[in-house]
């Protein structure tokens, strides 16, 4: 799923033909990419396929504003899903003081 998702997005980014934008997106993708792992098995995965289809339709229609809106909505929803799926930190108590501890930190 993650490879197909990346391929989908980068096909669009490369088609945009921006020599300056693509390296920035690649750098951001390298930073955020690992976080997509929390979506494996997430119930929203089917919705992403539908969103990709909607984006493709807008691009085929050459509807720039519609494509931009669909892509923006897709990115926003994915970010919300990642945040919702991200494991919540556990609270621990030490000497009467509560500390937030995350087992996911390296």
N, C-alpha and C positions, 0 to 999 in steps of 0.2 A: 504494500500500500504506500509506504513512504517513498519508495523509488518512483512509483507511478505519479504520485502527487508532485514530487520535485520535477519530474520530466514535463508534466503538464504546465506547471508554472514557468519553468525556464524556457519552454517553447514560446510562450507569450512574451517573456522578457526579451528573448533574443530577437523575436520578430519586431519588437519595438525599435530595434536598430540603434539604441543609444550606447555609444562607446563609454560614456561616463557613468550611466546608470547601472549597467550590468555588473561591473566590478563591485559597486556598492551593495547591490542586491545579493551578490554571491557572498560577500563578507557577512551581511546580516543573516543570510540563510545558514551559514556555517555556525553562527552563534545561536540561532533559534532552533535549528534543525533537530538537535537532540531532544528538545522538549516535546516534539511531535510524538515521541514514543509513548507518552501518557495516554494518547488517543487510541492505541491499539485495543481493539475490542469495544471501543466506545460506541454507544448507540447512535451517535450522530454521523458515523462514517457513511451511511447510505445517503444522508443529506448532502454530503460533500460532492458525491457523484452528480446529484441533481444540480448543485450550484455550478459545477464545472460545465455541465451541459448548457445551463443558462448563459454562462460566460461565452461559450463557443457560439451559441445562437446570436448573441449580441455582436460578436466579432464578425461572424459571417454576414450579418445584416449591415455591417459597417456602421454600427450605432456606437460611436465613441463614448458619448455620455452614458449610454445604457451599459456598455461594457465596464466603464469605470465604476459605475454604481454597483454593478454585480460583483466586481472584483473587491471593491471596498467592503461590501456587505459580507462577502466570503471570508476575507481576512479578519474582519471584526468578529464574526461568529466563531471562527477557528480559535482566535485568541481567547474568547470567552470560554470556549469548551476546554481549552488547555488549562486555564485558571481554575475552572470548576473541577476538572479531573485531577489536578495536581494534589498529591497527598498533603494533608494538613499537618502542620508541625504539632508534635505532642508537647504538652506542658509537663514540666517536672518541678519538683520542689527540693530545694537544698537550703538547709539552715533557715527555714521559714520564708525564704524568698522564692517566688515563682520565676522560673526561667523557661523560655521557649526553646525547645530542642528539636531540630529536624534531622531525621535519620538519612535524609536525601542529600545533605551537604557533603561535599568532598573535603 
